């Protein structure tokens, strides 16, 4: 904490000089009560917020000078009690019945008001500012999703640990804004998992004074610990050596091992977008429920994560350590997925980790961002990096989807589409619902597992991460595919009768424990159809079906596959071979080096060789437990 007396001290550190610059440029009318670190931000607490809101150029001018993020907080003494807050809000809004919930975060002094309909409020920004002044809480409005249980669960963790989080944010800030211990810059990338393979993605970006863990995944398709978990045993670093964890997106192969880090003592920050946090909470919860005593962690372990989360917004520079800054950009893969642009040292090296990307048309997300200011080294995913992974165009894929589905519906039968729980499921739902609305596909039921309804609610809640058109339609209540009348939820597949329609089943590999119950309903009828949208791994049941195996076994059960089988891989949430190369081409003039990861060994070899020759940029792939010098 800093007061105005800091301004008079001639023997101050770099961090204190930042504070002194802030104090020097703030008029006394601001009535500043304290300045505190809030993780990578500097929080200004005031008991006269109206002055700063009315003079809105003051803070941007300071940010331009210090090159650090600043957030305005109203002094805690001015915050009204939660019950009084609710009464003030109800009085301020024309229809109090429009309010579905209000959630509070005392650590940050923020309140989120959930509205059933945004259209019933005009001048929402001015109302938000006035409520902030009247209550002492920073107010934001959100569209009320259909299901809010997981959102409330995370909010409860945040409230229960509010005092801890305030102190935690200060400690994180002190580490970030500390003086550099070494004027020289060196940087290396250490591979722990997800290199020349898919699953357990994890790596460390290491400099001579920082260690950033990027992703922390689990390979859920093997029981061999040498293949299942990231290889932390090989790097000679303690958990206390890790300054921060950075998550590109929520998928389990990028986040599934993170609770284990907290189980064994990691207590540092976890940076990710807001949707990533909510989605991975659901995945952790389902993993523990489904695995019971065989799970490698429990609810207590994964709940610890959510008192250490620091949210990232797209296109905003965030200080991670004294020598590493990161900017998160939309990756187009799933809701909240990020590509990371790292700025190492004083611009000495710029490193981009794409994460999983979709560089192509999507019905619900914007295309992956590619126009980074500078990039010397690119680390790009390679899920579909083989030359055989040149899929049909989006237009061809949509035409095939329409024709295949209509053929089945005409016969009054069923289409089963095994997909990822997060990503392709939402892509298919939005695409199919739009085709039904446009009468390109015959009106029918879209059957979905209950867990998808909860995932879809996060898409409603964080709709600003969707493409602009869809976000606008959801906020204005013009169109919301996640509440489509075509949707019919499956609560008990064993006992539920499925009439003609489309089943979106959240298991792209068909290795889920419910798989045989779904296959019993579809696979034995030759007029039914299974459409695969993702290439399954070699050990999966889905791969056996695609390769033509007719008799399938799971335990003592056997099923004969008699239905038709089709594949439309263009609809999945990864880029194909052509899209990956188109992405690289956009960056080629800036690149000095390309590294390929997140793909089977044959695919990373193929893309690496092709890129070196055709793109004329030195390209290589790494194996796990290797280190590569970047700087």
C-alpha positions as CSV (number, residue, x, y, z in Angstrom):
1,X,0.0,0.0,0.0
2,X,1.2,3.5,-0.8
3,X,0.2,6.9,0.4
4,X,1.1,10.4,-0.8
5,X,4.1,10.5,1.4
6,X,5.8,8.0,-1.0
7,X,6.0,10.9,-3.5
8,X,8.5,12.7,-1.2
9,X,11.0,9.9,-0.7
10,X,14.0,10.3,-3.0
11,X,15.3,6.7,-2.3
12,X,12.5,4.7,-4.0
13,X,12.5,1.6,-6.2
14,X,11.2,1.3,-9.7
15,X,7.9,0.1,-8.3
16,X,7.7,3.0,-6.0
17,X,8.5,5.4,-8.9
18,X,5.4,4.1,-10.7
19,X,3.4,4.9,-7.6
20,X,5.0,8.3,-7.4
21,X,4.1,9.0,-11.1
22,X,0.5,8.0,-10.3
23,X,0.3,10.3,-7.3
24,X,2.0,13.2,-9.2
25,X,-0.6,13.1,-11.9
26,X,-3.7,12.6,-9.7
27,X,-5.4,15.9,-8.6
28,X,-6.1,16.0,-4.9
29,X,-9.8,16.1,-5.7
30,X,-9.5,12.4,-6.5
31,X,-9.5,11.8,-2.7
32,X,-7.2,8.8,-3.1
33,X,-7.3,6.6,0.0
34,X,-4.7,3.9,-1.1
35,X,-2.9,2.3,-4.0
36,X,-2.6,-1.4,-4.0
37,X,-1.4,-4.2,-6.2
38,X,-4.2,-6.3,-7.6
39,X,-2.2,-9.0,-9.3
40,X,-1.0,-7.5,-12.6
41,X,-3.0,-4.4,-12.1
42,X,-2.6,-1.3,-9.9
43,X,-5.8,-0.5,-8.0
44,X,-6.6,3.1,-7.1
45,X,-9.0,3.3,-4.2
46,X,-10.9,6.6,-3.9
47,X,-13.8,8.0,-1.9
48,X,-14.6,10.5,-4.7
49,X,-15.2,8.2,-7.7
50,X,-17.4,10.8,-9.4
51,X,-14.5,13.1,-10.0
52,X,-12.6,10.4,-11.9
53,X,-15.6,9.2,-13.9
54,X,-16.4,12.8,-15.0
55,X,-12.7,13.5,-15.8
56,X,-12.2,10.3,-17.8
57,X,-8.9,11.3,-19.4
58,X,-6.9,11.3,-16.2
59,X,-6.4,7.5,-15.9
60,X,-5.6,6.8,-19.6
61,X,-3.0,9.5,-19.5
62,X,-1.3,7.9,-16.4
63,X,-1.5,4.5,-18.0
64,X,0.3,5.9,-21.1
65,X,3.1,7.1,-18.9
66,X,3.7,4.1,-16.7
67,X,2.7,1.4,-19.2
68,X,0.9,-0.6,-16.5
69,X,-2.8,-1.5,-16.1
70,X,-4.8,0.6,-13.7
71,X,-8.2,-0.2,-12.2
72,X,-10.4,2.2,-10.2
73,X,-11.9,1.0,-7.0
74,X,-14.3,2.8,-4.6
75,X,-13.1,2.8,-1.0
76,X,-14.5,-0.1,0.9
77,X,-16.0,2.2,3.5
78,X,-18.5,3.5,0.9
79,X,-19.9,0.1,-0.1
80,X,-23.4,-0.5,1.0
81,X,-24.6,-3.9,2.4
82,X,-25.7,-6.5,-0.1
83,X,-29.4,-6.2,0.9
84,X,-29.4,-2.5,0.6
85,X,-27.7,-2.8,-2.8
86,X,-30.5,-5.0,-4.0
87,X,-33.1,-2.4,-3.0
88,X,-31.2,0.4,-4.7
89,X,-31.0,-1.6,-7.9
90,X,-34.7,-2.6,-7.9
91,X,-35.6,1.1,-7.4
92,X,-33.3,2.2,-10.2
93,X,-34.5,-0.3,-12.8
94,X,-38.0,0.1,-14.4
95,X,-38.9,-3.5,-13.8
96,X,-37.4,-5.3,-10.8
97,X,-38.9,-8.5,-12.1
98,X,-36.2,-8.3,-14.9
99,X,-33.5,-9.1,-12.3
100,X,-32.8,-12.8,-11.9
101,X,-29.8,-12.8,-9.7
102,X,-27.1,-10.5,-8.2
103,X,-23.6,-11.9,-7.4
104,X,-21.0,-10.1,-5.3
105,X,-17.2,-10.3,-5.2
106,X,-16.1,-8.4,-2.1
107,X,-12.3,-8.9,-2.8
108,X,-12.7,-6.7,-6.0
109,X,-15.7,-4.7,-4.9
110,X,-17.7,-5.8,-7.9
111,X,-21.3,-6.8,-8.4
112,X,-22.9,-8.6,-11.4
113,X,-26.6,-8.0,-12.1
114,X,-28.2,-10.7,-14.2
115,X,-31.0,-9.5,-16.4
116,X,-33.7,-11.6,-18.1
117,X,-34.0,-9.1,-20.8
118,X,-31.5,-6.4,-21.8
119,X,-34.1,-4.7,-24.0
120,X,-36.0,-3.4,-21.0
121,X,-33.1,-1.1,-20.1
122,X,-31.9,1.8,-22.0
123,X,-28.6,3.7,-21.4
124,X,-27.2,0.7,-19.6
125,X,-23.7,2.3,-19.2
126,X,-25.0,5.4,-17.5
127,X,-27.2,3.3,-15.2
128,X,-24.2,1.2,-14.4
129,X,-22.1,4.3,-13.6
130,X,-24.8,5.8,-11.4
131,X,-25.3,2.5,-9.5
132,X,-21.6,2.4,-8.9
133,X,-21.6,5.9,-7.4
134,X,-24.8,5.2,-5.3
135,X,-23.6,1.8,-3.9
136,X,-19.8,1.8,-3.9
137,X,-19.8,-1.4,-5.9
138,X,-18.5,-1.5,-9.5
139,X,-21.6,-2.7,-11.3
140,X,-21.8,-4.7,-14.5
141,X,-24.8,-6.3,-16.2
142,X,-25.0,-9.8,-17.7
143,X,-27.6,-11.7,-19.6
144,X,-29.2,-14.3,-17.3
145,X,-28.3,-17.8,-18.6
146,X,-30.7,-20.7,-18.4
147,X,-28.6,-22.4,-15.8
148,X,-26.5,-20.6,-13.3
149,X,-25.4,-23.3,-10.8
150,X,-21.7,-23.5,-11.8
151,X,-21.5,-19.7,-12.0
152,X,-22.9,-19.4,-8.4
153,X,-20.5,-22.2,-7.3
154,X,-17.4,-20.3,-8.4
155,X,-18.8,-17.0,-7.0
156,X,-19.3,-18.8,-3.6
157,X,-15.6,-19.8,-3.6
158,X,-14.6,-16.2,-4.5
159,X,-16.8,-14.8,-1.6
160,X,-15.7,-17.4,0.9
161,X,-12.0,-16.6,0.2
162,X,-12.3,-12.9,-0.3
163,X,-9.9,-11.9,2.5
164,X,-7.4,-14.5,1.3
165,X,-7.7,-13.2,-2.3
166,X,-7.0,-9.6,-1.3
167,X,-3.7,-10.7,0.2
168,X,-3.0,-13.1,-2.6
169,X,-3.4,-10.3,-5.2
170,X,-1.0,-8.1,-3.3
171,X,1.6,-10.9,-3.1
172,X,1.3,-11.6,-6.8
173,X,1.7,-7.9,-7.6
174,X,4.8,-7.6,-5.5
175,X,6.4,-10.4,-7.5
176,X,5.4,-9.0,-10.8
177,X,6.5,-5.4,-10.1
178,X,9.8,-6.4,-8.3
179,X,13.0,-5.2,-9.7
180,X,14.7,-7.4,-12.3
181,X,17.5,-9.4,-10.8
182,X,19.4,-9.9,-14.1
183,X,20.0,-7.4,-16.8
184,X,20.8,-10.1,-19.4
185,X,18.0,-11.9,-21.2
186,X,17.8,-15.6,-21.9
187,X,14.7,-17.6,-22.7
188,X,14.0,-21.3,-23.3
189,X,10.9,-23.5,-23.9
190,X,10.8,-26.8,-22.0
191,X,8.3,-29.4,-23.2
192,X,6.5,-31.4,-20.6
193,X,3.6,-32.9,-22.6
194,X,1.7,-32.5,-25.8
195,X,4.7,-32.6,-28.1
196,X,4.5,-35.1,-31.0
197,X,1.3,-36.3,-29.3
198,X,-2.1,-35.1,-28.4
199,X,-3.0,-35.0,-24.7
200,X,-1.4,-33.6,-21.4
201,X,-0.3,-30.3,-23.1
202,X,2.2,-28.5,-20.8
203,X,5.3,-26.5,-21.3
204,X,7.4,-24.0,-19.3
205,X,8.6,-20.7,-20.7
206,X,11.7,-20.1,-18.7
207,X,14.0,-17.0,-18.5
208,X,16.9,-16.3,-16.1
209,X,14.3,-15.0,-13.6
210,X,10.9,-16.3,-14.6
211,X,9.1,-19.6,-15.1
212,X,5.7,-19.6,-16.7
213,X,3.8,-22.9,-17.0
214,X,1.7,-22.8,-20.2
215,X,-1.2,-25.3,-20.0
216,X,-1.4,-28.2,-17.6
217,X,-3.3,-31.1,-19.3
218,X,-4.1,-34.7,-18.7
219,X,-4.2,-37.6,-21.2
220,X,-7.4,-39.3,-20.2
221,X,-7.0,-42.2,-22.7
222,X,-4.2,-44.1,-21.0
223,X,-3.5,-45.4,-17.6
224,X,0.3,-45.4,-18.0
225,X,1.6,-42.5,-15.8
226,X,4.5,-41.9,-18.1
227,X,2.1,-41.1,-20.9
228,X,-0.9,-39.7,-18.8
229,X,0.7,-36.9,-16.9
230,X,3.0,-33.9,-17.8
231,X,6.7,-34.8,-17.1
232,X,7.3,-32.5,-14.2
233,X,9.7,-35.1,-12.9
234,X,12.2,-34.3,-15.7
235,X,12.8,-30.6,-15.2
236,X,14.4,-30.2,-11.8
237,X,12.1,-27.4,-10.7
238,X,9.9,-27.2,-7.6
239,X,6.3,-26.0,-7.7
240,X,7.4,-22.9,-5.9
241,X,9.7,-22.1,-8.8
242,X,6.6,-21.6,-11.1
243,X,5.6,-17.9,-11.2
244,X,2.3,-18.3,-13.0
245,X,0.1,-20.8,-14.8
246,X,-1.4,-19.7,-18.1
247,X,-4.3,-21.7,-19.7
248,X,-5.1,-21.4,-23.4
249,X,-8.6,-23.0,-23.1
250,X,-10.7,-25.3,-21.0
251,X,-10.3,-28.7,-22.7
252,X,-9.1,-31.4,-20.4
253,X,-6.0,-32.1,-22.4
254,X,-4.9,-28.6,-21.5
255,X,-6.2,-28.2,-17.9
256,X,-6.9,-31.6,-16.5
257,X,-3.7,-31.9,-14.4
258,X,-4.0,-28.4,-12.8
259,X,-5.9,-29.6,-9.7
260,X,-3.0,-31.9,-8.9
261,X,-0.6,-29.0,-8.8
262,X,-2.7,-27.4,-6.1
263,X,-3.1,-30.7,-4.4
264,X,0.7,-30.9,-4.0
265,X,1.3,-27.3,-3.0
266,X,1.2,-24.8,-5.9
267,X,-0.2,-21.5,-4.6
268,X,0.5,-19.1,-7.5
269,X,-1.8,-17.3,-9.9
270,X,-3.7,-19.0,-12.8
271,X,-4.4,-16.7,-15.8
272,X,-7.2,-17.5,-18.2
273,X,-10.3,-16.0,-19.8
274,X,-13.5,-16.0,-17.8
275,X,-15.2,-18.7,-19.9
276,X,-12.2,-20.9,-19.5
277,X,-12.6,-20.8,-15.7
278,X,-16.3,-21.7,-15.8
279,X,-16.0,-24.4,-18.4
280,X,-13.0,-26.1,-16.7
281,X,-14.9,-26.0,-13.3
282,X,-17.6,-28.2,-15.0
283,X,-15.0,-30.5,-16.5
284,X,-13.2,-31.0,-13.1
285,X,-16.5,-31.6,-11.4
286,X,-17.6,-34.2,-13.9
287,X,-14.2,-35.9,-13.9
288,X,-14.4,-36.4,-10.1
289,X,-18.1,-37.6,-10.3
290,X,-17.3,-40.1,-13.1
291,X,-14.1,-41.5,-11.7
292,X,-15.0,-41.6,-8.0
293,X,-12.3,-43.2,-5.8
294,X,-10.1,-43.6,-8.9
295,X,-9.9,-39.8,-9.5
296,X,-6.4,-38.4,-8.9
297,X,-7.9,-35.4,-7.1
298,X,-11.1,-34.4,-5.3
299,X,-13.4,-31.3,-5.1
300,X,-11.3,-29.7,-2.5
301,X,-8.2,-29.8,-4.7
302,X,-9.9,-28.2,-7.8
303,X,-11.8,-25.6,-5.8
304,X,-8.5,-24.2,-4.6
305,X,-7.8,-23.1,-8.2
306,X,-10.7,-20.6,-8.2
307,X,-9.3,-18.5,-5.4
308,X,-6.2,-18.0,-7.5
309,X,-7.7,-17.1,-10.8
310,X,-6.8,-13.8,-12.6
311,X,-9.0,-13.2,-15.6
312,X,-7.5,-12.2,-19.0
313,X,-9.3,-10.1,-21.5
314,X,-8.5,-10.3,-25.2
315,X,-6.1,-7.7,-26.7
316,X,-5.0,-6.4,-23.3
317,X,-1.3,-6.6,-22.3
318,X,-0.7,-8.2,-18.9
319,X,2.5,-8.3,-16.9
320,X,3.3,-11.8,-15.7
321,X,6.7,-11.2,-14.3
322,X,9.3,-8.4,-14.4
323,X,10.5,-9.7,-17.8
324,X,7.5,-11.3,-19.4
325,X,4.3,-9.7,-20.7
326,X,1.5,-11.6,-22.4
327,X,-1.4,-10.6,-24.6
328,X,-4.3,-13.0,-25.1
329,X,-6.1,-13.1,-28.5
330,X,-9.1,-15.1,-29.7
331,X,-8.0,-18.5,-31.0
332,X,-11.4,-19.4,-32.6
333,X,-11.3,-22.9,-31.1
334,X,-13.8,-22.9,-28.3
335,X,-15.5,-20.2,-26.1
336,X,-12.7,-18.2,-24.5
337,X,-9.9,-20.0,-26.2
338,X,-6.6,-18.0,-26.4
339,X,-3.5,-17.6,-28.5
340,X,-0.8,-16.0,-26.4
341,X,1.7,-13.4,-27.6
342,X,4.6,-13.2,-25.2
343,X,6.8,-10.1,-25.0
344,X,10.1,-11.2,-23.4
345,X,12.5,-8.6,-21.9
346,X,12.5,-5.2,-23.5
347,X,11.1,-6.5,-26.8
348,X,14.2,-8.8,-27.1
349,X,12.0,-11.6,-28.3
350,X,8.3,-12.1,-29.3
351,X,6.9,-15.6,-29.0
352,X,3.4,-16.7,-30.0
353,X,1.8,-19.9,-28.8
354,X,-1.3,-20.5,-30.9
355,X,-2.9,-23.0,-28.5
356,X,-5.6,-24.9,-30.4
357,X,-6.9,-22.7,-33.3
358,X,-9.6,-22.6,-35.8
359,X,-8.5,-20.5,-38.8
360,X,-11.7,-20.8,-40.8
361,X,-15.4,-20.1,-40.8
362,X,-17.4,-20.9,-37.7
363,X,-21.1,-20.4,-36.9
364,X,-20.5,-19.1,-33.4
365,X,-17.0,-17.8,-33.0
366,X,-14.8,-15.3,-34.7
367,X,-11.9,-16.5,-36.8
368,X,-8.5,-17.0,-35.0
369,X,-6.4,-13.8,-34.7
370,X,-3.2,-13.7,-36.7
371,X,-2.1,-10.1,-37.1
372,X,0.3,-9.9,-34.1
373,X,2.6,-6.8,-34.1
374,X,5.8,-8.8,-33.9
375,X,6.6,-12.6,-33.9
376,X,10.1,-14.1,-34.0
377,X,9.1,-17.6,-32.8
378,X,5.7,-19.3,-33.5
379,X,4.6,-22.5,-31.7
380,X,1.6,-23.8,-33.7
381,X,-0.7,-26.8,-33.0
382,X,-0.8,-29.7,-35.5
383,X,-3.9,-31.8,-34.7
384,X,-4.8,-32.0,-38.4
385,X,-1.3,-31.4,-39.7
386,X,-1.0,-34.3,-42.1
387,X,-1.4,-33.8,-45.9
388,X,-4.3,-36.2,-45.7
389,X,-6.0,-33.7,-43.4
390,X,-7.0,-31.4,-46.3
391,X,-10.7,-31.4,-45.6
392,X,-13.6,-30.2,-47.9
393,X,-14.5,-26.5,-47.8
394,X,-17.0,-25.2,-45.3
395,X,-19.5,-24.7,-48.1
396,X,-19.1,-28.3,-49.3
397,X,-19.4,-29.5,-45.7
398,X,-22.6,-27.6,-45.0
399,X,-24.1,-28.9,-48.3
400,X,-23.2,-32.5,-47.3
401,X,-24.6,-32.0,-43.8
402,X,-27.9,-30.7,-45.2
403,X,-28.3,-33.5,-47.7
404,X,-27.3,-36.3,-45.3
405,X,-29.6,-35.1,-42.5
406,X,-32.6,-34.5,-44.8
407,X,-32.2,-38.0,-46.2
408,X,-32.5,-39.5,-42.7
409,X,-35.3,-37.2,-41.6
410,X,-37.3,-38.1,-44.7
411,X,-37.1,-41.7,-43.7
412,X,-38.2,-40.6,-40.1
413,X,-35.0,-42.0,-38.6
414,X,-32.1,-40.7,-36.4
415,X,-28.7,-39.0,-37.0
416,X,-26.1,-39.4,-34.2
417,X,-23.3,-36.9,-34.2
418,X,-20.5,-37.7,-31.6
419,X,-18.7,-34.5,-30.8
420,X,-16.6,-32.7,-28.2
421,X,-18.5,-31.6,-25.1
422,X,-17.1,-28.1,-25.6
423,X,-16.6,-26.6,-29.1
424,X,-17.9,-28.8,-31.8
425,X,-21.1,-29.4,-29.9
426,X,-21.9,-25.7,-29.9
427,X,-20.8,-25.3,-33.5
428,X,-23.2,-28.1,-34.6
429,X,-26.1,-26.8,-32.5
430,X,-25.8,-23.3,-33.9
431,X,-25.3,-24.5,-37.5
432,X,-28.2,-27.1,-37.4
433,X,-30.6,-24.7,-35.7
434,X,-29.9,-22.0,-38.3
435,X,-30.5,-24.5,-41.1
436,X,-33.8,-25.5,-39.5
437,X,-34.8,-21.8,-39.2
438,X,-33.8,-21.2,-42.8
439,X,-35.8,-24.4,-43.8
440,X,-32.7,-25.9,-45.3
441,X,-33.2,-28.8,-42.9
442,X,-36.6,-30.3,-42.2
443,X,-38.0,-29.2,-38.8
444,X,-36.9,-31.8,-36.2
445,X,-35.8,-32.4,-32.7
446,X,-32.1,-31.7,-31.7
447,X,-31.5,-34.1,-28.8
448,X,-28.7,-33.2,-26.4
449,X,-27.3,-34.7,-23.2
450,X,-28.2,-32.7,-20.1
451,X,-24.6,-31.7,-19.4
452,X,-24.6,-29.8,-22.7
453,X,-27.4,-27.5,-21.4
454,X,-25.0,-26.4,-18.6
455,X,-22.1,-25.9,-21.0
456,X,-24.5,-23.9,-23.3
457,X,-25.5,-21.6,-20.4
458,X,-21.8,-20.5,-20.0
459,X,-22.0,-19.5,-23.7
460,X,-25.0,-17.3,-22.9
461,X,-23.4,-15.9,-19.8
462,X,-20.2,-15.0,-21.6
463,X,-21.8,-14.2,-25.0
464,X,-19.3,-11.4,-25.6
465,X,-16.8,-14.1,-26.5
466,X,-19.1,-15.3,-29.3
467,X,-19.0,-13.7,-32.8
468,X,-20.5,-10.2,-32.9
469,X,-23.7,-11.1,-34.7
470,X,-24.6,-14.0,-32.3
471,X,-23.7,-11.9,-29.2
472,X,-25.9,-9.1,-30.4
473,X,-28.8,-11.5,-31.1
474,X,-28.6,-13.1,-27.7
475,X,-28.4,-9.8,-25.8
476,X,-31.3,-8.3,-27.8
477,X,-33.4,-11.5,-27.5
478,X,-33.7,-11.6,-31.3
479,X,-32.2,-15.1,-31.5
480,X,-30.7,-17.5,-29.0
481,X,-29.7,-20.9,-30.4
482,X,-28.9,-22.2,-26.9
483,X,-32.6,-21.9,-26.0
484,X,-33.9,-23.1,-29.3
485,X,-37.3,-24.8,-29.3
486,X,-35.8,-27.6,-31.4
487,X,-33.6,-28.7,-28.4
488,X,-34.8,-31.7,-26.4
489,X,-32.7,-32.7,-23.4
490,X,-31.9,-36.4,-22.7
491,X,-31.9,-37.1,-19.0
492,X,-32.1,-40.9,-19.3
493,X,-30.9,-42.4,-22.6
494,X,-31.6,-45.9,-21.5
495,X,-35.3,-45.2,-20.7
496,X,-36.0,-42.4,-23.1
497,X,-37.6,-42.9,-26.5
498,X,-35.9,-41.1,-29.4
499,X,-38.1,-40.0,-32.2
500,X,-36.8,-38.9,-35.6
501,X,-34.2,-36.1,-35.2
502,X,-30.5,-35.3,-34.6
503,X,-28.6,-36.5,-31.5
504,X,-25.6,-34.4,-30.5
505,X,-23.6,-36.7,-28.2
506,X,-20.7,-35.2,-26.3
507,X,-18.1,-37.8,-26.9
508,X,-16.1,-37.5,-30.1
509,X,-14.3,-40.8,-29.5
510,X,-17.3,-42.8,-28.2
511,X,-15.3,-43.9,-25.2
512,X,-17.7,-42.3,-22.7
513,X,-19.5,-44.7,-20.3
514,X,-22.9,-43.9,-21.9
515,X,-21.8,-44.8,-25.4
516,X,-23.4,-48.2,-25.6
517,X,-26.7,-46.9,-24.5
518,X,-26.7,-44.4,-27.4
519,X,-25.4,-47.0,-29.9
520,X,-28.2,-49.3,-28.9
521,X,-30.7,-46.7,-30.0
522,X,-29.0,-45.9,-33.4
523,X,-26.4,-48.4,-34.6
524,X,-28.6,-51.4,-35.3
525,X,-30.9,-49.7,-37.8
526,X,-29.5,-49.5,-41.4
527,X,-31.6,-46.3,-42.1
528,X,-30.0,-44.4,-39.2
529,X,-26.8,-42.5,-39.6
530,X,-23.7,-41.6,-37.6
531,X,-21.7,-38.5,-38.7
532,X,-18.2,-38.0,-37.3
533,X,-16.9,-34.5,-37.2
534,X,-13.5,-35.2,-35.6
535,X,-10.8,-37.7,-36.5
536,X,-10.7,-40.0,-33.4
537,X,-7.5,-41.4,-31.9
538,X,-6.3,-44.9,-32.7
539,X,-7.5,-46.6,-29.5
540,X,-11.1,-45.3,-29.6
541,X,-14.3,-47.0,-30.3
542,X,-15.1,-44.3,-32.9
543,X,-11.9,-45.3,-34.9
544,X,-13.1,-48.9,-35.0
545,X,-16.5,-47.8,-36.4
546,X,-14.9,-45.5,-39.0
547,X,-12.6,-48.4,-40.1
548,X,-15.6,-50.6,-40.7
549,X,-15.7,-52.9,-37.7
550,X,-19.3,-54.3,-37.4
551,X,-19.2,-56.0,-34.0
552,X,-18.4,-53.8,-31.1
553,X,-17.7,-54.9,-27.5
554,X,-17.7,-53.1,-24.2
555,X,-17.4,-55.4,-21.2
556,X,-19.8,-58.2,-21.8
557,X,-22.0,-56.2,-24.2
558,X,-21.9,-56.5,-27.9
559,X,-23.5,-54.4,-30.6
560,X,-23.7,-54.9,-34.3
561,X,-23.2,-51.7,-36.3
562,X,-25.7,-51.8,-39.2
563,X,-26.3,-48.0,-39.7
564,X,-24.6,-45.8,-42.3
565,X,-21.4,-44.0,-41.4
566,X,-20.2,-40.6,-42.7
567,X,-17.5,-38.1,-41.8
568,X,-17.6,-34.3,-42.2
569,X,-14.3,-33.2,-40.5
570,X,-14.5,-29.6,-41.7
571,X,-17.0,-28.9,-39.0
572,X,-14.7,-29.6,-36.1
573,X,-13.0,-26.9,-33.9
574,X,-9.4,-27.4,-35.3
575,X,-7.8,-26.0,-38.4
576,X,-7.1,-28.5,-41.2
577,X,-3.8,-28.8,-43.0
578,X,-4.6,-26.0,-45.5
579,X,-5.8,-23.6,-42.8
580,X,-2.7,-24.2,-40.7
581,X,-0.5,-23.3,-43.7
582,X,-2.7,-20.3,-44.5
583,X,-2.2,-19.1,-40.9
584,X,1.5,-19.5,-41.2
585,X,1.6,-17.6,-44.5
586,X,0.0,-14.6,-42.9
587,X,2.9,-14.4,-40.4
588,X,5.7,-15.6,-42.7
589,X,7.4,-12.2,-43.2
590,X,7.8,-11.8,-39.4
591,X,8.9,-15.3,-38.5
592,X,12.4,-16.5,-37.8
593,X,11.5,-19.9,-36.3
594,X,8.4,-22.2,-36.2
595,X,7.9,-25.0,-33.7
596,X,5.1,-27.6,-34.2
597,X,3.3,-29.4,-31.4
598,X,0.0,-30.9,-30.4
599,X,-0.2,-33.6,-33.1
600,X,0.6,-37.2,-33.7
601,X,4.3,-37.7,-34.5
602,X,3.7,-38.3,-38.2
603,X,1.7,-35.1,-38.5
604,X,4.2,-32.8,-36.7
605,X,6.9,-34.3,-38.9
606,X,4.8,-33.6,-42.0
607,X,3.9,-30.0,-41.2
608,X,7.4,-29.3,-40.0
609,X,8.9,-30.6,-43.3
610,X,6.3,-28.9,-45.5
611,X,6.6,-25.5,-43.7
612,X,10.4,-25.5,-44.0
613,X,10.3,-26.1,-47.7
614,X,7.2,-24.2,-48.8
615,X,7.0,-21.4,-46.3
616,X,10.8,-21.1,-46.3
617,X,10.9,-20.6,-42.6
618,X,13.0,-22.9,-40.4
619,X,10.5,-25.3,-38.8
620,X,11.0,-28.0,-36.3
621,X,9.1,-30.2,-33.9
622,X,10.1,-31.0,-30.3
623,X,9.6,-34.2,-28.3
624,X,8.6,-34.2,-24.6
625,X,11.3,-33.5,-22.1
626,X,13.3,-31.3,-24.4
627,X,14.4,-27.7,-24.1
628,X,14.8,-25.2,-26.9
629,X,16.6,-21.9,-26.6
630,X,14.5,-19.0,-27.8
631,X,16.8,-16.1,-26.8
